[in-house]
Structure formats: C-alpha cells, structure tokens
Amino acid sequence: EYHYSIRGLGQDPAAAKASENDSSRKFGQTSAPDMLETLLESRHNGRGFALHDAALLLAMMRKLIMDLDETLVHEALFVLTSMNMLTENEAELSNMSIPTVVKVIWAWQWLHRHDRDKDEALFRIHMAAPTHVMSEFGELAMTLMEAKFYREQYSRNPFRARTFSIADTVQLAHEATEAMGVWQDHDCK
C-alpha cells in the first residue's frame, strides 16, 4: 500500500475529538485512502460531503494525477537524454519512433516508484532489462499507439513514418494511466 502525505487533508478538530480512541484514525495518518475517508465522513455533521463537494474533490485528484503524469514524462525524457539513452538530436524528440516511445513509457513508469538520483544504477539495470510492470506498461503503450494509428488510418499519410511527438507521448501516458485504472477497478471487483 502506498502512503502519501497530502497537505490540508488531515482530520478536522471536531472529528479528531470524536475518534481519539480509534487508532486507525489518528491525526498524522499518511494513507491517502484513510485520510480521504476521514475527510469525507467528517464533513456535514458526520453525513459526509455533499455530492458537489465530492465531485470537485474527484476532479481535483484526477487533475493532480494527470499533472504528475505529464511531469514524469518530461522528467523521463530529460533523464533518458541526459544519460544518453535516447537520441542526442533534439529534433528527433519531436518525432519519436515506437520503440523510443516505449522506452520513455518504461522510464515514466519507473519514475512513479523510484528516485532516479538515489537509484541511478538500478534505473540503468531496469532500462536494460525492464521489470514486469514496466513491460506491462510498454505493451499497453504499444496497444494504445496501434489503436491511435488505426483510428487515424484514413486521415494520416500512409507514407509518413509512424512517430509520436512529446505531446502525443504525454497523451499516451494519460491514456495508459486511465486504462490501468479501469483494469485495476475491474480486477478488484
């Protein structure tokens, strides 16, 4: 289970007094699901958030996740180019080949769980021999790219190489995040 510290989402003082004896709801908890549950239940005199408030919270969390995706894709591109694992020509980054995009997606996925500055040797090892999760995201990325090319088959020049821009790669990361979320949701049912 991942634990996050989300500033501003601690228990409110009224809820803290009511649940002092409950060890799972102590102030200072760091599990995002527990904190959100506490936050939702503590509002409106124990009745939880209004539907409007919950929808706003959901939209905000989705935006935070998508912003993190974009930041990590750009970081993955920076890391791979600074470590000479991608092309040295910046112009080629605007038209990346499918294997290059998969490599960026591997790095993007790896950066979700690791700090490259602390684990640079591990990063190099995993880029040479991707972990199972990195491989799964790579396969998902390839499927999403092929689906994009299929949707564009009648509007795309058939003689032009199948390449992706940085913006396309960011969009691909967003789609991979959403697709993996849907898969995990179905897997949990």
Secondary structure, 3 states (H helix, E strand, C coil): CCCCCCCCCCCCHHHHHHCCCCHHHCCCCCCHHHHHHHHHHHCCCCCCCCHHHHHHHHHHHHHHHHHHHHHHHHHHHHHHHHCCCCCCCHHHHHCECHHHHHHHHHHHHHHHHCCCCCCHHHHHHHHHCCCHHHHHHHHHHHHHHHHHHHHCCCCCCCCCCCCECHHHHHHHHHHHHHHHHHHHHHHHC
